[in-house]
C-alpha cells in the first residue's frame, strides 16, 4: 500500500503558488515554467514542506498540459521531467534523517486543462484524454510514485484524467474535487456522483481540495465519507484572502484544530491548499504525525 496508508494519517504538502510568489513569481505568470527558469526556487519550497513533515510532495505541474503551455516554448514533457527531477533533488537535499528520505513520495500533480469540456464548452472528451495522456506518459517516464488529480469541478474532466492514467499507467491515482458549501462543484457534480466515478474507475483515494476553510467544508466531508470506503484526502484552504491585506484568514494553529474532526470520519491524507505554507504542515504534524 502507498505509504502504509492504513496505519496512520499521511501528511501532504501545502500551497505551491503562493510560496513561489514570495520567490519571484509574477502575477499572471505560470508557476510551472519556474521548473525551467528558476528550479532552485521550486526546490526550496519542496524542501521546506519536507522539513515541516510532509510525507507526499506534489510536483510543480498543476498547469503543465499542452493547452495551458501552447503559448510557451516548452512542452509538457519538458516541464514535467524537470519538475520531477527538482522534487527528487529536494528530497535528497532536505535537512532530515536519511531514513525518512526513502519514505517520502512524489505525486505528479495534475490540474484542470483550462478549457471547458462539452457540453459546457468546446473541448471534446477524447481531446481532453489525449492531453492528459501526454502528461501520463511524461510522469510515468520520470518515475513519480503516484498521481494527484486535483481542483477538478467538472466530472467529465475528472473522468478524462482518470481514464488517461488508468489506460496508460499502473500508478495509484489520488483524486480530489473542489466543492462549494452546497455540496456540489461549480459545474454541479455531487459527492455521490464523484464517488461512483472514482470507484468504478479504480481510483486509489479520493477527497476534496481547495474550496473554503475546514470547518465550513466538514458537512460535505461527512457526506463524502458516508458514500465511500476509499481512503479520504482533505487538502483545504486557509480560509479566504483578506480583501485589503491579501492574507488568508485562518492561522496554522486554527487550521490544524479545524482538521481534528476529519480524523473521526476516515481521513487518511491531510494537507493544505491555497493560503497554506510549511507552518501549516508543522501544526498538522503536531496533531496527526
C-alpha atoms as a printed R data frame, in Angstrom:
    type eleno elety resid chain resno       x      y       z
1   ATOM     1    CA   UNK     A     1   0.000  0.000   0.000
2   ATOM     2    CA   UNK     A     2   1.156  3.541  -0.765
3   ATOM     3    CA   UNK     A     3   2.976  4.843   2.327
4   ATOM     4    CA   UNK     A     4   1.279  2.246   4.515
5   ATOM     5    CA   UNK     A     5  -1.881  4.298   4.239
6   ATOM     6    CA   UNK     A     6  -3.918  2.032   6.520
7   ATOM     7    CA   UNK     A     7  -1.635  2.511   9.501
8   ATOM     8    CA   UNK     A     8  -1.557  6.274  10.010
9   ATOM     9    CA   UNK     A     9  -2.611  9.663   8.704
10  ATOM    10    CA   UNK     A    10  -0.276 10.756   5.928
11  ATOM    11    CA   UNK     A    11   0.846 14.375   5.582
12  ATOM    12    CA   UNK     A    12   0.560 16.011   2.188
13  ATOM    13    CA   UNK     A    13   2.238 19.340   1.428
14  ATOM    14    CA   UNK     A    14   0.611 22.775   1.181
15  ATOM    15    CA   UNK     A    15   0.243 25.538  -1.394
16  ATOM    16    CA   UNK     A    16   2.871 25.972  -4.097
17  ATOM    17    CA   UNK     A    17   1.755 29.102  -5.977
18  ATOM    18    CA   UNK     A    18   1.686 31.493  -3.033
19  ATOM    19    CA   UNK     A    19   5.067 30.210  -1.879
20  ATOM    20    CA   UNK     A    20   6.549 30.855  -5.337
21  ATOM    21    CA   UNK     A    21   5.065 34.353  -5.426
22  ATOM    22    CA   UNK     A    22   7.310 35.137  -2.473
23  ATOM    23    CA   UNK     A    23  10.249 33.892  -4.548
24  ATOM    24    CA   UNK     A    24   9.767 35.957  -7.678
25  ATOM    25    CA   UNK     A    25   6.722 34.534  -9.450
26  ATOM    26    CA   UNK     A    26   4.974 37.492 -11.084
27  ATOM    27    CA   UNK     A    27   1.164 37.859 -11.285
28  ATOM    28    CA   UNK     A    28  -0.127 36.136 -14.407
29  ATOM    29    CA   UNK     A    29   2.996 34.015 -14.932
30  ATOM    30    CA   UNK     A    30   2.771 30.220 -14.938
31  ATOM    31    CA   UNK     A    31   4.298 28.645 -11.813
32  ATOM    32    CA   UNK     A    32   5.036 25.515 -13.864
33  ATOM    33    CA   UNK     A    33   7.592 27.350 -16.022
34  ATOM    34    CA   UNK     A    34   9.734 28.076 -12.958
35  ATOM    35    CA   UNK     A    35  10.732 24.410 -13.188
36  ATOM    36    CA   UNK     A    36  12.760 25.556 -16.194
37  ATOM    37    CA   UNK     A    37  13.685 29.157 -15.345
38  ATOM    38    CA   UNK     A    38  14.061 29.040 -11.544
39  ATOM    39    CA   UNK     A    39  14.449 25.422 -10.390
40  ATOM    40    CA   UNK     A    40  16.204 26.426  -7.158
41  ATOM    41    CA   UNK     A    41  13.111 28.373  -6.029
42  ATOM    42    CA   UNK     A    42  10.878 25.359  -6.629
43  ATOM    43    CA   UNK     A    43  13.315 23.061  -4.849
44  ATOM    44    CA   UNK     A    44  13.401 25.395  -1.844
45  ATOM    45    CA   UNK     A    45   9.612 25.210  -1.480
46  ATOM    46    CA   UNK     A    46   9.667 21.416  -1.663
47  ATOM    47    CA   UNK     A    47  12.432 21.237   0.929
48  ATOM    48    CA   UNK     A    48  10.515 23.476   3.325
49  ATOM    49    CA   UNK     A    49   7.490 21.204   3.136
50  ATOM    50    CA   UNK     A    50   9.611 18.071   3.562
51  ATOM    51    CA   UNK     A    51  11.369 19.550   6.565
52  ATOM    52    CA   UNK     A    52   7.994 20.578   8.005
53  ATOM    53    CA   UNK     A    53   6.865 16.940   7.892
54  ATOM    54    CA   UNK     A    54   5.240 16.244   4.512
55  ATOM    55    CA   UNK     A    55   5.191 12.572   3.525
56  ATOM    56    CA   UNK     A    56   3.974 13.337  -0.015
57  ATOM    57    CA   UNK     A    57   5.087 16.298  -2.112
58  ATOM    58    CA   UNK     A    58   3.322 17.352  -5.305
59  ATOM    59    CA   UNK     A    59   5.331 18.318  -8.359
60  ATOM    60    CA   UNK     A    60   5.026 21.918  -9.549
61  ATOM    61    CA   UNK     A    61   2.975 20.869 -12.593
62  ATOM    62    CA   UNK     A    62  -0.614 21.938 -11.876
63  ATOM    63    CA   UNK     A    63  -0.928 23.534 -15.337
64  ATOM    64    CA   UNK     A    64   1.693 21.559 -17.245
65  ATOM    65    CA   UNK     A    65  -0.573 20.469 -20.099
66  ATOM    66    CA   UNK     A    66  -0.472 21.102 -23.836
67  ATOM    67    CA   UNK     A    67  -3.384 23.542 -23.803
68  ATOM    68    CA   UNK     A    68  -2.015 25.730 -20.992
69  ATOM    69    CA   UNK     A    69   1.549 25.649 -22.347
70  ATOM    70    CA   UNK     A    70   0.683 26.298 -26.011
71  ATOM    71    CA   UNK     A    71   1.982 29.881 -25.916
72  ATOM    72    CA   UNK     A    72   5.224 28.900 -24.190
73  ATOM    73    CA   UNK     A    73   8.400 27.467 -25.660
74  ATOM    74    CA   UNK     A    74   8.178 24.283 -23.610
75  ATOM    75    CA   UNK     A    75   6.310 21.003 -23.887
76  ATOM    76    CA   UNK     A    76   4.502 19.233 -21.044
77  ATOM    77    CA   UNK     A    77   7.182 16.557 -21.146
78  ATOM    78    CA   UNK     A    78   9.975 19.079 -20.603
79  ATOM    79    CA   UNK     A    79   8.211 20.810 -17.732
80  ATOM    80    CA   UNK     A    80   7.179 17.560 -16.046
81  ATOM    81    CA   UNK     A    81  10.599 15.947 -16.384
82  ATOM    82    CA   UNK     A    82  12.249 18.995 -14.836
83  ATOM    83    CA   UNK     A    83   9.643 19.166 -12.054
84  ATOM    84    CA   UNK     A    84  10.171 15.538 -11.020
85  ATOM    85    CA   UNK     A    85  13.950 15.967 -11.003
86  ATOM    86    CA   UNK     A    86  13.557 19.029  -8.775
87  ATOM    87    CA   UNK     A    87  11.284 17.161  -6.355
88  ATOM    88    CA   UNK     A    88  13.688 14.248  -6.183
89  ATOM    89    CA   UNK     A    89  16.622 16.607  -5.590
90  ATOM    90    CA   UNK     A    90  14.655 18.360  -2.844
91  ATOM    91    CA   UNK     A    91  14.203 15.054  -1.017
92  ATOM    92    CA   UNK     A    92  17.911 14.342  -1.315
93  ATOM    93    CA   UNK     A    93  18.936 17.814  -0.096
94  ATOM    94    CA   UNK     A    94  16.360 18.273   2.659
95  ATOM    95    CA   UNK     A    95  17.709 18.528   6.187
96  ATOM    96    CA   UNK     A    96  16.035 15.427   7.572
97  ATOM    97    CA   UNK     A    97  17.130 11.972   8.693
98  ATOM    98    CA   UNK     A    98  18.289  9.782   5.826
99  ATOM    99    CA   UNK     A    99  15.929  7.021   6.968
100 ATOM   100    CA   UNK     A   100  12.967  9.301   6.252
101 ATOM   101    CA   UNK     A   101  14.130 10.317   2.790
102 ATOM   102    CA   UNK     A   102  13.413  6.850   1.403
103 ATOM   103    CA   UNK     A   103   9.805  7.078   2.610
104 ATOM   104    CA   UNK     A   104   8.819 10.406   1.029
105 ATOM   105    CA   UNK     A   105   6.723 10.012  -2.099
106 ATOM   106    CA   UNK     A   106   6.436 12.243  -5.151
107 ATOM   107    CA   UNK     A   107   2.967 12.836  -6.585
108 ATOM   108    CA   UNK     A   108   2.672 14.005 -10.172
109 ATOM   109    CA   UNK     A   109   0.312 16.966  -9.889
110 ATOM   110    CA   UNK     A   110  -2.462 17.424 -12.464
111 ATOM   111    CA   UNK     A   111  -4.933 20.291 -12.521
112 ATOM   112    CA   UNK     A   112  -7.743 21.249 -14.908
113 ATOM   113    CA   UNK     A   113  -6.802 21.777 -18.542
114 ATOM   114    CA   UNK     A   114  -8.068 25.350 -18.603
115 ATOM   115    CA   UNK     A   115 -10.748 24.766 -21.223
116 ATOM   116    CA   UNK     A   116 -14.319 23.621 -20.541
117 ATOM   117    CA   UNK     A   117 -15.364 20.251 -21.929
118 ATOM   118    CA   UNK     A   118 -18.576 19.573 -23.793
119 ATOM   119    CA   UNK     A   119 -21.456 20.167 -23.119
120 ATOM   120    CA   UNK     A   120 -20.291 23.199 -21.103
121 ATOM   121    CA   UNK     A   121 -17.513 24.176 -23.522
122 ATOM   122    CA   UNK     A   122 -15.920 23.337 -26.856
123 ATOM   123    CA   UNK     A   123 -13.377 20.653 -25.919
124 ATOM   124    CA   UNK     A   124 -14.357 17.059 -26.676
125 ATOM   125    CA   UNK     A   125 -13.764 14.288 -24.140
126 ATOM   126    CA   UNK     A   126 -11.309 12.460 -26.422
127 ATOM   127    CA   UNK     A   127  -9.242 15.620 -26.866
128 ATOM   128    CA   UNK     A   128  -9.036 16.012 -23.101
129 ATOM   129    CA   UNK     A   129  -7.983 12.379 -22.727
130 ATOM   130    CA   UNK     A   130  -5.204 12.950 -25.275
131 ATOM   131    CA   UNK     A   131  -3.944 15.979 -23.345
132 ATOM   132    CA   UNK     A   132  -3.915 14.073 -20.062
133 ATOM   133    CA   UNK     A   133  -2.324 11.035 -21.738
134 ATOM   134    CA   UNK     A   134   0.677 13.137 -22.764
135 ATOM   135    CA   UNK     A   135   1.119 14.051 -19.110
136 ATOM   136    CA   UNK     A   136   0.708 10.430 -18.020
137 ATOM   137    CA   UNK     A   137   3.490  9.257 -20.278
138 ATOM   138    CA   UNK     A   138   5.815 12.002 -19.041
139 ATOM   139    CA   UNK     A   139   5.106 11.278 -15.363
140 ATOM   140    CA   UNK     A   140   5.494  7.542 -15.847
141 ATOM   141    CA   UNK     A   141   8.817  8.026 -17.611
142 ATOM   142    CA   UNK     A   142  10.051 10.479 -14.962
143 ATOM   143    CA   UNK     A   143   9.284  7.988 -12.196
144 ATOM   144    CA   UNK     A   144   6.763  9.511  -9.806
145 ATOM   145    CA   UNK     A   145   5.179  7.367  -7.083
146 ATOM   146    CA   UNK     A   146   1.559  8.344  -7.666
147 ATOM   147    CA   UNK     A   147  -0.644 10.816  -9.494
148 ATOM   148    CA   UNK     A   148  -2.613 13.638  -7.839
149 ATOM   149    CA   UNK     A   149  -5.551 14.878  -9.910
150 ATOM   150    CA   UNK     A   150  -6.848 17.939  -8.064
151 ATOM   151    CA   UNK     A   151  -9.104 21.004  -8.065
152 ATOM   152    CA   UNK     A   152 -11.499 19.493 -10.576
153 ATOM   153    CA   UNK     A   153 -15.002 20.929 -10.810
154 ATOM   154    CA   UNK     A   154 -16.203 19.116 -13.929
155 ATOM   155    CA   UNK     A   155 -16.916 15.409 -13.527
156 ATOM   156    CA   UNK     A   156 -16.338 14.867 -17.259
157 ATOM   157    CA   UNK     A   157 -12.852 16.326 -16.981
158 ATOM   158    CA   UNK     A   158 -12.129 14.189 -13.915
159 ATOM   159    CA   UNK     A   159 -13.260 11.148 -15.907
160 ATOM   160    CA   UNK     A   160 -10.945 12.087 -18.788
161 ATOM   161    CA   UNK     A   161  -7.974 12.454 -16.445
162 ATOM   162    CA   UNK     A   162  -8.576  9.193 -14.607
163 ATOM   163    CA   UNK     A   163  -9.118  7.260 -17.843
164 ATOM   164    CA   UNK     A   164  -5.897  8.627 -19.293
165 ATOM   165    CA   UNK     A   165  -3.918  7.379 -16.305
166 ATOM   166    CA   UNK     A   166  -5.699  4.053 -15.985
167 ATOM   167    CA   UNK     A   167  -5.204  3.293 -19.682
168 ATOM   168    CA   UNK     A   168  -1.534  4.207 -19.740
169 ATOM   169    CA   UNK     A   169  -0.076  3.657 -16.275
170 ATOM   170    CA   UNK     A   170  -0.279  1.463 -13.189
171 ATOM   171    CA   UNK     A   171   0.429  4.360 -10.826
172 ATOM   172    CA   UNK     A   172  -2.036  4.888  -7.953
173 ATOM   173    CA   UNK     A   173  -4.359  7.844  -8.539
174 ATOM   174    CA   UNK     A   174  -5.301 10.337  -5.805
175 ATOM   175    CA   UNK     A   175  -8.333 12.308  -6.993
176 ATOM   176    CA   UNK     A   176  -9.800 15.413  -5.389
177 ATOM   177    CA   UNK     A   177 -12.553 17.778  -6.481
178 ATOM   178    CA   UNK     A   178 -13.423 21.219  -5.174
179 ATOM   179    CA   UNK     A   179 -16.905 21.620  -3.689
180 ATOM   180    CA   UNK     A   180 -18.968 24.576  -2.552
181 ATOM   181    CA   UNK     A   181 -20.958 24.784   0.678
182 ATOM   182    CA   UNK     A   182 -23.960 23.329  -1.149
183 ATOM   183    CA   UNK     A   183 -22.119 20.032  -1.640
184 ATOM   184    CA   UNK     A   184 -21.655 20.424  -5.380
185 ATOM   185    CA   UNK     A   185 -18.782 21.548  -7.582
186 ATOM   186    CA   UNK     A   186 -19.061 24.741  -9.609
187 ATOM   187    CA   UNK     A   187 -20.163 22.581 -12.562
188 ATOM   188    CA   UNK     A   188 -22.830 20.845 -10.490
189 ATOM   189    CA   UNK     A   189 -21.193 17.490  -9.687
190 ATOM   190    CA   UNK     A   190 -22.302 15.934  -6.394
191 ATOM   191    CA   UNK     A   191 -20.224 13.979  -3.903
192 ATOM   192    CA   UNK     A   192 -22.192 10.821  -4.760
193 ATOM   193    CA   UNK     A   193 -21.501 11.152  -8.496
194 ATOM   194    CA   UNK     A   194 -17.808 11.702  -7.774
195 ATOM   195    CA   UNK     A   195 -17.660  8.617  -5.565
196 ATOM   196    CA   UNK     A   196 -19.357  6.433  -8.175
197 ATOM   197    CA   UNK     A   197 -16.979  7.566 -10.922
198 ATOM   198    CA   UNK     A   198 -13.885  7.141  -8.760
199 ATOM   199    CA   UNK     A   199 -14.875  3.690  -7.529
200 ATOM   200    CA   UNK     A   200 -15.884  2.488 -10.998
201 ATOM   201    CA   UNK     A   201 -12.542  3.604 -12.464
202 ATOM   202    CA   UNK     A   202 -10.417  2.182  -9.640
203 ATOM   203    CA   UNK     A   203  -9.045  5.337  -8.028
204 ATOM   204    CA   UNK     A   204  -6.768  4.732  -5.033
205 ATOM   205    CA   UNK     A   205  -8.017  7.562  -2.804
206 ATOM   206    CA   UNK     A   206 -10.471 10.438  -3.162
207 ATOM   207    CA   UNK     A   207 -11.363 13.650  -1.397
208 ATOM   208    CA   UNK     A   208 -11.611 17.424  -1.518
209 ATOM   209    CA   UNK     A   209  -9.115 20.194  -2.045
210 ATOM   210    CA   UNK     A   210  -9.201 23.997  -2.262
211 ATOM   211    CA   UNK     A   211 -12.699 25.443  -1.551
212 ATOM   212    CA   UNK     A   212 -13.033 27.059   1.901
213 ATOM   213    CA   UNK     A   213 -11.654 26.630   5.410
214 ATOM   214    CA   UNK     A   214 -12.023 23.190   7.045
215 ATOM   215    CA   UNK     A   215 -14.885 23.986   9.446
216 ATOM   216    CA   UNK     A   216 -17.036 25.228   6.548
217 ATOM   217    CA   UNK     A   217 -16.369 22.124   4.469
218 ATOM   218    CA   UNK     A   218 -16.860 19.488   7.168
219 ATOM   219    CA   UNK     A   219 -20.545 18.737   6.355
220 ATOM   220    CA   UNK     A   220 -19.502 17.997   2.768
221 ATOM   221    CA   UNK     A   221 -16.636 15.831   4.016
222 ATOM   222    CA   UNK     A   222 -19.072 13.829   6.157
223 ATOM   223    CA   UNK     A   223 -21.281 13.273   3.123
224 ATOM   224    CA   UNK     A   224 -18.304 12.071   1.114
225 ATOM   225    CA   UNK     A   225 -17.147  9.758   3.903
226 ATOM   226    CA   UNK     A   226 -20.560  8.108   4.185
227 ATOM   227    CA   UNK     A   227 -20.608  7.387   0.455
228 ATOM   228    CA   UNK     A   228 -17.290  5.531   0.108
229 ATOM   229    CA   UNK     A   229 -14.848  3.193   1.829
230 ATOM   230    CA   UNK     A   230 -11.894  4.531  -0.186
231 ATOM   231    CA   UNK     A   231  -9.118  6.345   1.705
232 ATOM   232    CA   UNK     A   232 -10.029 10.013   2.083
233 ATOM   233    CA   UNK     A   233  -7.890 13.047   1.224
234 ATOM   234    CA   UNK     A   234  -8.535 16.550   2.553
235 ATOM   235    CA   UNK     A   235  -6.358 19.427   1.342
236 ATOM   236    CA   UNK     A   236  -8.352 22.566   2.086
237 ATOM   237    CA   UNK     A   237  -7.817 26.321   2.052
238 ATOM   238    CA   UNK     A   238  -6.712 28.541   4.929
239 ATOM   239    CA   UNK     A   239  -9.965 30.420   4.571
240 ATOM   240    CA   UNK     A   240 -10.131 33.234   2.028
241 ATOM   241    CA   UNK     A   241  -7.705 36.122   1.491
242 ATOM   242    CA   UNK     A   242  -8.463 39.448   3.138
243 ATOM   243    CA   UNK     A   243  -9.547 41.976   0.536
244 ATOM   244    CA   UNK     A   244  -7.134 44.599   1.848
245 ATOM   245    CA   UNK     A   245  -4.052 42.718   3.014
246 ATOM   246    CA   UNK     A   246  -4.314 39.605   0.852
247 ATOM   247    CA   UNK     A   247  -3.567 37.472   3.905
248 ATOM   248    CA   UNK     A   248  -5.602 34.318   4.478
249 ATOM   249    CA   UNK     A   249  -7.892 34.367   7.490
250 ATOM   250    CA   UNK     A   250  -7.136 31.018   9.180
251 ATOM   251    CA   UNK     A   251  -3.860 30.652  11.092
252 ATOM   252    CA   UNK     A   252  -1.786 27.445  11.046
253 ATOM   253    CA   UNK     A   253  -2.923 26.585  14.582
254 ATOM   254    CA   UNK     A   254  -6.598 27.219  13.773
255 ATOM   255    CA   UNK     A   255  -6.322 25.216  10.571
256 ATOM   256    CA   UNK     A   256  -4.910 22.147  12.341
257 ATOM   257    CA   UNK     A   257  -7.543 22.386  15.061
258 ATOM   258    CA   UNK     A   258 -10.327 22.608  12.474
259 ATOM   259    CA   UNK     A   259  -8.993 19.443  10.841
260 ATOM   260    CA   UNK     A   260  -9.341 17.345  14.013
261 ATOM   261    CA   UNK     A   261 -12.945 16.199  13.323
262 ATOM   262    CA   UNK     A   262 -11.852 14.925   9.907
263 ATOM   263    CA   UNK     A   263  -9.782 12.225  11.586
264 ATOM   264    CA   UNK     A   264 -13.005 10.780  13.009
265 ATOM   265    CA   UNK     A   265 -14.576 10.230   9.574
266 ATOM   266    CA   UNK     A   266 -11.776  8.281   7.935
267 ATOM   267    CA   UNK     A   267  -9.276 10.897   6.800
268 ATOM   268    CA   UNK     A   268  -6.071  9.196   5.645
269 ATOM   269    CA   UNK     A   269  -4.204 12.017   3.845
270 ATOM   270    CA   UNK     A   270  -4.209 15.643   5.004
271 ATOM   271    CA   UNK     A   271  -2.506 18.772   3.723
272 ATOM   272    CA   UNK     A   272  -3.279 22.321   2.714
273 ATOM   273    CA   UNK     A   273  -4.251 24.241  -0.389
274 ATOM   274    CA   UNK     A   274  -4.493 28.000  -1.046
275 ATOM   275    CA   UNK     A   275  -3.018 30.174   1.676
276 ATOM   276    CA   UNK     A   276  -1.210 27.374   3.476
277 ATOM   277    CA   UNK     A   277   2.547 27.120   3.972
278 ATOM   278    CA   UNK     A   278   5.082 24.862   5.720
279 ATOM   279    CA   UNK     A   279   3.934 26.325   9.048
280 ATOM   280    CA   UNK     A   280   0.544 24.707   8.464
281 ATOM   281    CA   UNK     A   281   2.180 21.320   7.876
282 ATOM   282    CA   UNK     A   282   4.118 21.734  11.129
283 ATOM   283    CA   UNK     A   283   0.845 22.217  13.003
284 ATOM   284    CA   UNK     A   284  -0.803 19.292  11.212
285 ATOM   285    CA   UNK     A   285   2.143 17.116  12.188
286 ATOM   286    CA   UNK     A   286   1.642 18.065  15.833
287 ATOM   287    CA   UNK     A   287  -1.946 16.823  15.591
288 ATOM   288    CA   UNK     A   288  -1.582 13.816  13.311
289 ATOM   289    CA   UNK     A   289   2.103 12.973  12.867
